[in-house]
Amino acid sequence: MTTRRSRPLRGAIVGFGNVAVEGHLPAWRQHKLFNIVAVCAPSEARLALAAEALPAARRYASVEELLLNERLDFVDVATPPASHAAVVL
């Protein structure tokens, strides 16, 4: 049995490097069931790139700030693999 959602799932991308920009973001954009509403990256340059790619998304320099300010259904962790555990915890 399938169910229809009344709204897209709200998500954030943590880490906005090349993997996120070239791989993750295009995949999220292909599906109307998902909406990226926020991006988190410590780099001002990467946050500026996020502003260009996702003008409606809010931008944060820290995961803590992101999680304090957003109501999310999911988080896409696109940071370097060595930092995944710290971000998830």
Secondary structure as a PSIPRED ss2 file (coil, helix, strand):
# PSIPRED VFORMAT (PSIPRED V4.0)

   1 M C   1.000  0.000  0.000
   2 T C   1.000  0.000  0.000
   3 T C   1.000  0.000  0.000
   4 R C   1.000  0.000  0.000
   5 R C   1.000  0.000  0.000
   6 S C   1.000  0.000  0.000
   7 R C   1.000  0.000  0.000
   8 P C   1.000  0.000  0.000
   9 L E   0.000  0.000  1.000
  10 R E   0.000  0.000  1.000
  11 G E   0.000  0.000  1.000
  12 A E   0.000  0.000  1.000
  13 I E   0.000  0.000  1.000
  14 V E   0.000  0.000  1.000
  15 G C   1.000  0.000  0.000
  16 F C   1.000  0.000  0.000
  17 G C   1.000  0.000  0.000
  18 N H   0.000  1.000  0.000
  19 V H   0.000  1.000  0.000
  20 A H   0.000  1.000  0.000
  21 V H   0.000  1.000  0.000
  22 E H   0.000  1.000  0.000
  23 G H   0.000  1.000  0.000
  24 H H   0.000  1.000  0.000
  25 L H   0.000  1.000  0.000
  26 P H   0.000  1.000  0.000
  27 A H   0.000  1.000  0.000
  28 W H   0.000  1.000  0.000
  29 R H   0.000  1.000  0.000
  30 Q C   1.000  0.000  0.000
  31 H C   1.000  0.000  0.000
  32 K C   1.000  0.000  0.000
  33 L C   1.000  0.000  0.000
  34 F E   0.000  0.000  1.000
  35 N E   0.000  0.000  1.000
  36 I E   0.000  0.000  1.000
  37 V E   0.000  0.000  1.000
  38 A E   0.000  0.000  1.000
  39 V E   0.000  0.000  1.000
  40 C E   0.000  0.000  1.000
  41 A C   1.000  0.000  0.000
  42 P C   1.000  0.000  0.000
  43 S C   1.000  0.000  0.000
  44 E H   0.000  1.000  0.000
  45 A H   0.000  1.000  0.000
  46 R H   0.000  1.000  0.000
  47 L H   0.000  1.000  0.000
  48 A H   0.000  1.000  0.000
  49 L H   0.000  1.000  0.000
  50 A H   0.000  1.000  0.000
  51 A H   0.000  1.000  0.000
  52 E H   0.000  1.000  0.000
  53 A H   0.000  1.000  0.000
  54 L C   1.000  0.000  0.000
  55 P C   1.000  0.000  0.000
  56 A C   1.000  0.000  0.000
  57 A C   1.000  0.000  0.000
  58 R E   0.000  0.000  1.000
  59 R E   0.000  0.000  1.000
  60 Y E   0.000  0.000  1.000
  61 A C   1.000  0.000  0.000
  62 S C   1.000  0.000  0.000
  63 V H   0.000  1.000  0.000
  64 E H   0.000  1.000  0.000
  65 E H   0.000  1.000  0.000
  66 L H   0.000  1.000  0.000
  67 L H   0.000  1.000  0.000
  68 L H   0.000  1.000  0.000
  69 N H   0.000  1.000  0.000
  70 E C   1.000  0.000  0.000
  71 R C   1.000  0.000  0.000
  72 L C   1.000  0.000  0.000
  73 D C   1.000  0.000  0.000
  74 F E   0.000  0.000  1.000
  75 V E   0.000  0.000  1.000
  76 D E   0.000  0.000  1.000
  77 V E   0.000  0.000  1.000
  78 A C   1.000  0.000  0.000
  79 T C   1.000  0.000  0.000
  80 P C   1.000  0.000  0.000
  81 P H   0.000  1.000  0.000
  82 A H   0.000  1.000  0.000
  83 S H   0.000  1.000  0.000
  84 H H   0.000  1.000  0.000
  85 A H   0.000  1.000  0.000
  86 A H   0.000  1.000  0.000
  87 V H   0.000  1.000  0.000
  88 V H   0.000  1.000  0.000
  89 L C   1.000  0.000  0.000
